[in-house]
Amino acid sequence: MSINPDYAETSALIGLGGNIGDVSASMQFAIDSLQAHEQCRVTKISKIYKTPPWGVSDQDWFLNACAEIKTSLMPEALLDELLKVERLRGRVRDERWGPRTLDLDLLVYGDEAIATQRLTVPHPRMADRPFVIVPLMDIAAGRIVAGRTIADYARQIDISGIEPANEELTLPII
């Protein structure tokens, strides 16, 4: 089942990023695509940040942002939608943590803890990733994830090297 029967809408947090091509245009495409989906509504968008590469350091810097959406999609259906949007922007998954045109991560889905073969929510490494926590501070600093607020996570990670980018994302008008 792809529609969430328990809630009219669930709040989900999405990470957006990339380092190949016009990344801000790809992220705006993702925001616009989610907003156009009949079961999703984008409610908040962070600033865009320029961030050093993580995992594989021998590559260009990334642009990263986060968004909050309200959705009636079940978690794996939302993941499928995110993967579809990535493919539409030319994402090829050939190197873990390597360069990419667009990366969309389902970070949080309501208050749920999910562990399937395809999906783990909250995202298992989000608390260790400044490129996720810094943009989340813009839109969800007080949000409790795994028993702690995003602000708590932010106080315990090194955010050096992360800086606001000149680009910005906009909420589509509906």
Secondary structure, DSSP 8 states (H G I E B T S, - for coil): --B-SS-S-EEEEEEEEE-SS-HHHHHHHHHHHHHHSTTEEEEEE---EEE---SS-SS--EEEEEEEEEE-B-HHHHHHHHHHHHHHTT----STT---S-EEEEEEETT--EE-SS-EES-TTGGG-HHHHHHHHHHHTT-EETTEEHHHHHHTS--TT-EE-S--------
